[in-house]
Amino acid sequence: HENPLVVERFRHVARTAWWLAGRDDLDAAIIRTAWDRRDLDTGLETEPGVVPEFVAQIAGYLRSPQVNDGLHALVDVGAATLDVATFNVVLPRDGNSAPRIPIFFSAVKPLGTHFLSHRRHANLGLELVWDDATPIEAAAEFARRHGKDPEAIDGIDAVFAREVAHCIAGVMDGTRTSTRGDPRSSAWREGLPIFVTGGGAACDVYRRALRESEAAVKVRLEQSTRFRFVEMDPARATSADVDPTAATRLTVAIGLTEDTEDIARIVPHRDIEPITRSARERVDHTELYGDR
């Protein structure tokens, strides 16, 4: 979302894929020919939309009664990556337009559940075989199944959680200290709304990392701040039969059923002007009430 060339490349991928999806005779030559063309008639009324993944994840929140203006954060724990972002929600005053989402800072690191599993197996000398689609086991259960010392696994998890916490805290620090962040947001005092999403969101290792990053922010601020976790359950309105543990996986899919321009207007970090808040000029008592 920060690079217009990358955004356009994704649009081209979507146009080409849509056009190819209607063909029965796919082969490498046809795919290459379609990719090289810039005049494909997709039959779509509008160009395919491209939005940051986290914006699709919070589409339901932006339309819910619990939505609030101001600073928010999102931590998405995927199989491959840990994605962290801070952003503002600017709600429209007229009620007819989409919210604006200025994106302050973000990070994408190879710290997803796949790499946690790899770290456990490699450090314990186990065969590097596991199923990335299954939930990460708690340390005690992993130890019991593999006949290993629970403390050894907890030590591996602690180091990994520290790396995750460092990533999260780094994004928070940039937002808290940079003029292109939101250093004066009331969220630093009243509690930062944060979404935790993705297939690994329920894993204890990432929950530990969130607690550590919250503690780090408190130390840097020298005040008692906290993370206010925002619960999202988009599946509830869709089906009562959806497993709650799978609900977070549906947030992106449901969000992407919306038209891009109806979800939010994205403001990339490069387009954000430094935030300044002028001090309120103090008015003398006699100017308001006279000398009486």
SVG drawing of the C-alpha trace seen along z (x, -y; Angstrom):
<svg xmlns="http://www.w3.org/2000/svg" viewBox="-27 -46 46 85">
<polyline fill="none" stroke="black" stroke-width="0.4" points="0.0,0.0 3.0,-2.3 4.2,-1.6 1.9,-2.5 3.8,-0.1 3.1,2.8 -0.6,1.8 -0.9,1.7 0.9,5.1 -1.8,6.6 -4.5,5.0 -3.0,6.6 -2.8,10.0 -6.5,9.7 -7.5,8.6 -5.6,11.4 -6.8,14.0 -10.5,12.9 -10.1,13.2 -8.4,16.6 -11.0,18.0 -13.5,18.0 -11.4,20.3 -11.3,24.1 -8.1,24.4 -5.5,23.1 -1.9,23.7 1.4,21.9 1.3,20.2 -2.3,18.8 -1.4,17.6 1.7,15.8 -0.2,14.2 -2.9,12.9 -0.3,11.6 1.5,9.7 -1.7,8.0 -2.8,4.7 -6.1,4.5 -7.9,7.5 -11.7,7.0 -12.7,8.4 -16.3,7.3 -16.1,5.8 -17.9,2.6 -14.9,1.2 -11.2,2.0 -10.4,4.7 -9.8,3.1 -6.5,3.4 -6.6,2.8 -4.1,3.7 -5.2,7.0 -5.8,5.5 -8.3,3.0 -10.3,5.9 -10.0,7.5 -11.5,4.5 -14.3,3.8 -16.9,5.3 -15.6,3.2 -15.8,0.0 -19.6,0.7 -20.3,1.8 -21.7,-0.2 -18.4,0.2 -16.3,-1.7 -14.5,-4.7 -12.4,-7.5 -8.7,-7.6 -5.6,-5.5 -5.8,-1.7 -3.3,1.2 -3.6,4.6 -1.4,7.7 -2.1,10.5 -0.5,13.8 -0.3,15.8 1.4,19.1 4.3,17.3 4.4,13.8 3.6,11.6 2.0,8.3 1.7,5.3 0.2,1.9 -0.9,-1.2 -3.5,-3.5 -6.2,-6.1 -9.9,-5.6 -11.4,-8.9 -15.1,-8.5 -17.0,-10.7 -19.1,-13.4 -21.8,-13.3 -22.4,-9.5 -22.5,-9.0 -18.8,-8.5 -16.3,-5.8 -14.0,-6.2 -10.4,-7.4 -7.6,-5.1 -4.3,-6.9 -1.6,-4.2 1.1,-5.3 3.6,-2.5 3.7,1.2 6.0,4.2 5.9,7.6 8.3,10.2 8.9,14.0 7.6,14.7 4.4,16.6 3.4,20.0 5.4,21.9 8.6,20.4 7.6,21.0 7.2,24.7 10.5,24.7 12.3,23.2 10.9,25.8 11.7,28.8 15.1,27.5 16.3,26.6 15.1,29.9 16.6,32.0 13.2,33.2 12.3,34.1 11.2,30.9 7.7,32.2 4.4,30.7 1.1,29.4 0.9,25.6 -2.9,25.9 -3.2,27.2 -3.1,25.0 0.2,24.6 0.3,26.9 0.9,25.5 4.4,26.2 3.3,28.9 1.4,30.8 4.2,30.5 6.7,31.8 4.4,34.8 3.9,35.8 7.6,35.6 9.0,36.8 10.9,33.6 11.5,31.4 8.7,28.8 11.2,26.2 13.3,26.6 10.3,25.9 9.2,23.0 12.7,21.5 12.5,21.7 9.1,20.2 10.3,17.3 13.1,16.3 10.6,16.4 8.0,14.4 10.7,11.8 11.4,11.4 7.7,11.0 7.3,8.5 10.3,6.5 8.6,6.2 5.3,5.1 6.9,2.6 9.0,1.2 5.8,0.3 4.3,-1.2 7.4,-3.3 7.5,-4.7 3.8,-5.7 4.4,-7.1 7.4,-9.2 7.3,-10.3 5.5,-13.4 4.2,-11.2 2.6,-8.9 0.2,-10.0 2.3,-10.8 -0.4,-12.8 -3.3,-10.4 -5.5,-9.9 -5.1,-6.1 -1.7,-6.2 -3.4,-7.2 -6.8,-5.6 -5.9,-2.3 -4.9,-1.5 -7.6,0.5 -5.8,3.4 -7.1,6.2 -5.4,9.6 -6.2,11.7 -5.0,14.6 -4.8,18.4 -2.2,18.1 -4.0,15.4 -5.0,17.8 -1.5,19.3 -0.1,18.7 3.4,17.7 1.9,14.7 -0.3,13.8 2.9,13.7 4.5,11.5 1.6,9.1 1.9,8.9 5.6,8.2 5.2,5.5 2.4,3.9 4.8,3.8 7.5,2.3 5.2,-0.5 4.3,-1.2 8.0,-1.6 8.7,-4.0 5.6,-6.1 6.3,-6.0 2.6,-5.7 0.0,-3.0 -1.3,-2.4 -2.8,0.8 -3.9,2.6 -7.7,2.8 -8.4,5.9 -11.2,5.5 -13.2,8.6 -14.4,9.3 -16.9,12.0 -18.0,11.5 -19.2,15.1 -21.9,14.5 -24.1,12.6 -23.4,15.2 -23.8,18.6 -24.3,19.8 -22.6,23.0 -19.1,21.5 -16.4,22.7 -15.4,19.6 -11.7,20.5 -12.1,20.2 -14.0,16.9 -10.9,14.8 -10.0,16.6 -13.2,15.3 -12.6,11.6 -10.6,11.0 -12.9,13.0 -16.0,11.2 -14.3,7.8 -13.4,8.4 -17.0,8.9 -17.3,5.2 -16.5,2.8 -13.1,1.3 -14.3,-2.3 -17.0,-1.4 -14.6,0.1 -12.4,-2.9 -10.1,-5.4 -6.5,-4.4 -4.0,-7.1 -0.5,-5.7 2.2,-6.7 4.0,-8.7 1.0,-10.9 0.5,-11.7 1.5,-15.2 3.1,-15.6 0.4,-15.9 0.4,-19.2 -2.0,-20.3 -1.8,-23.9 -2.0,-24.7 -5.3,-26.2 -4.8,-29.9 -5.7,-30.7 -8.3,-33.4 -8.1,-35.8 -10.9,-35.7 -11.7,-39.4 -12.0,-39.0 -14.8,-36.5 -16.6,-38.1 -15.4,-41.7 -14.1,-43.2 -17.1,-42.3"/>
</svg>
